Amino acid sequence: MAAAAEGLESREAAAASKDAPRPAVESVDAGPGAPPFLAGNRLNLDLYPEGCHQLLHLCAQHHQQLLQVEFLRLSTHEDPQLLEATLAQVPGNLPHLRSLVLKGGQNRGALGACLQGTLTTLPTGLSALAHLVHLDLSFNKLETLPACVPQLCSLDTLLLSHNRLSVLPETLGALHVLTFLTVTHNCLQKLPPALGALSALQQLDLSENLLDTLPPEIGGLSNLTELNLASNRLQSLPVSLVGLRSLRLLVLHSNFLTSVPAGLAHLPLLTRLDLRDNQLRHLPPELLDAPFVRLQGNPLGEASPDSLSPPGTPQVLEMPKLFLTSDLDSFPVTPQGCSVTLACGVRLRFPAGATTTPITVHYRLWLPEPALVSLGPHDSLLSGVLELWPHGVAFQQDVSLWLLFVPPRARRCHEVVVRTRRDNSWSDLETHLEEEAPKRLWARCQVPHFSWFLVVLRPVSNACLVPPEGTLLCSSGHPGVKVTFPPGATEEPRHVSMQVVHMAGRELRALLGEPEAAVSPLLCLSQSGPPSFLQPVTVQLPLPPGVTGFSLDHSRLHLLYWAPPAATWDDITAQVVLELTHLYARFQVTHFSWYWLWYTTKTCVGGLARKAWERLRLHQVNLIALQRRRDPEQVLLQCLPRNKVDATLRRLLERYRGPEPSDTVEMFEGEKFFAAFERGIDVDADRPDCVEGRVCFVFYSHLKNVKEVYITTALDREAQAVRGQVSFYRGSVPVEVPQEAEAARQRKGADALWMATLPIKLPSNLLSVAGRLGPDWPAVALHLGMPYRELQRIRHEFRDDLDGQIRHMLFSWAERQAGQPGAVELLLQALEQSDRQDVAEEVRAILELGRHKYQDSIRRTGLAAEDSALPGTSASQSTEPAQA
């Protein structure tokens, strides 16, 4: 995306500058009374809301400076009728227009993908723009090319990517001076023969379409230097391609080609021929030996599956497909290749020839924890951690990996990537998303080695390779963010990348208590190689929303800088020269880190920036603790983002019950915390995630963060319930776990680790007495009225657990009796009828002891006289069988 943004930026500038002088500085004074978005010969309305209304207003005023405008940028995320009416005004009011950008893509979907604009056609009157040399209609809903486009006789550059075009008209051949044409990500099924009449065309990009053939006339593009036909359905190529004598780059990967013309090897200027991922089984020797040809992913040397083989010739077997169950943790891979589906939601494809010798691949899905997960400050984890080994295995062919994840909520300018680890460092792989079903997505990538893999949601990253000659890097999510590298900035090429993070204005104003406070997008710049550049690099940031270069108070503008691992942001406004235009601020740096523009009346901004940056990374969550209805000793603990709590509780409350969720607390992605059971309750079994009876967690906002534990108590439960609690604390479990009294005092401090406490109740332990039923429990169940079929089901479900059979039987019966009088008396009768008088007498004794304790408590509170009889205390009137 960065390379594309850089190319389009330079293409617009170069195309529009032919034969016409340009202003030396973009921020030419617009003159008195001119709006801030009208500067010199540029009219930038794509960054403003209601850009169409702004342009119509200028046209209605007959603003004189419109006659000087040569560059117009307008967003197409507008009402279609309003957009058409606005464009109809352009020829008469902007007669000298040279560059017209009508792009969608400013808005993004849930996964960071650019959304198409509403443009479906253009007014025929636009053909009157006789000086127009650059037209960008990308990211719209064009199904046919507007009729006015082929009539723009001066057009040099035409961009039609990400539309819905199925054909191109024959009239396109009338654009005799066109040098750049891109129609990527459309639905083209064929090309017009008139395409060969574009004799001046130098760059043609038709990738990501549905083309299955090419017209022979394409060989007439004598000046063509770059041709991209990747990701189509081409099965063959016309021989006329060998006539493209100026061709330097030919990209044909991801098609269905079974052969290519041998003459391609003799094109004199060709420096790269990309034939990856086709069906090529045979190639001319001159192409096989050429160093500029890329052939990975082709079945070279294999026999065609539909070819007739002589008797005795071994047949090429179909690629094996393996489906692994959860009890298998390895699988074999042979030179024949295979397709593998793992039980943990992972798929792999090993093409034929990926390995020269058979190997055994092992896998494991790890629970995420900070030691295994590498996240940036604004990243979110979307999956567990997949480990494939032997580590470091290199393959002869690219191995494809699919990781399943749940789509995240919509976040502005974010993208999903697969992250992998190698040599103790993490890197992001080129990732493609494939939707299998709603709320079920696959992240697909090519695996360069075996190691650890995970899926991450990160801010959109734009990267490029900076040569010694210099270059331009632009943000695809924020058009106003640019970095310009002058010639001589580096001696050796180095990789640089940028990420841009947006902060909502309402959050900032709530933090500062200042209605007019505003900030620019947060910019993170990183690089490989030496820490500093040899020449200053120019960084451009948009001014904070609502602030323009003509109206701002310079004393309120602050440029902040943060270099990890420092704890604070530094105000470097006095150390740099800020060049301000109507929309942007530019400054020069020699090394990269984090930069942020603030507009505020506050003077000490560094500490406030640290708090604002933390707020950007915090998630508001609630903690829940629920007990299973049929087994109160089984407790579910979960930490959920606030927006997921209601839906989760609706799903769980059929099987669980418990207190309301905790109050909202704030947590960072990847933050550790633990749950401690208190007041006589403890974890019932040893667990690898349990330290001193404390259950350890790591919070990840897009994962479930849920654990189920069994609890017990050392207190006497035979006569009364045990009322305990579970508390949640930040951080790892300390070496010396504090006592409950000390922990309670720590809750009140300013830096308290305590987050919440929720009650847990273990009912009176009649089950421990009923557990003595042993194999007599079916007789008791039948006397309780349970059907024989249900007894058989319980026996089968808990066939190796006698206590589980008794417990399940009692809770199933108790749930049906809830709210009905005489339930406990019915149980006692069933025990007696089953010749278990001993158990019935113990139950009566426990009930009598509980009744006496209840009466004593009533008398102590003065609610009853010493000799008064309390109604409703007999066993025959008990209505709480679930406590049994």
Secondary structure, DSSP 8 states (H G I E B T S, - for coil): -HHHHHHHHHHHHHHHHTTS---SSTT----TT--TTEETTEEE-TTSTTHHHHHHHHHHHT-GGGGG--EEE----S-HHHHHHHHHTHHHH-TT--EEE----SSB-TTS-B---S-----GGGGG-TT--EEE--SS--SS--TTGGG-TT--EEE--SS------GGGGG-TT--EEE--SS------GGGGG-TT--EEE--SS------GGGGG-TT--EEE--SS------GGGGG-TT--EEE--SS--S---GGGGG-TT--EEE--SS------HHHHT-TTEE-TT--TT---TTS---TT--------EEE--TT--EEEE-TT-EEEEETTTEEEEE-TTS-SS-EEEEEEEE---TTT----TT-EE-S-EEEEESTT---SS-EEEEEEE------TTEEEEEEEEETTEEEEE--EEEEEETTEEEEEEEESSSSEEEEEEEE-EEEEEE-TT-EEEE-SS-TT-EEEE-TTS-SS-EEEEEEEE---HHHHHHHHT-TT-EE--EEEEEESSSSEEEEEEEEEEE--TT--TTT--GGGEEEEEE-TT-SS-EE-GGGS--EE-SSEEEEEEEE--EEEEEE-S-S-HHHHHHHHHHHHHEEEEEEEEEEETTEEEEEEEEEEEGGGHHHHHHHHTTTEE-------EEEETTEEEEEEEESSEEESS--TTEETTEEEEEE-TTS--EEEEEEEESS--SSS-EEEEEEEEESS--SS---HHHHHHHTTSTT--EEEEEEEEE---HHHHHGGGGGGHHHHHHHTT--HHHHHHHHHHTTT-HHHHHHHHHHHHHHHHTT-TTHHHHHHHHHHHTT-HHHHHHHHHHHHHHHHHHHHHHHHTTSS-TT---TT-SGGG---GGG-
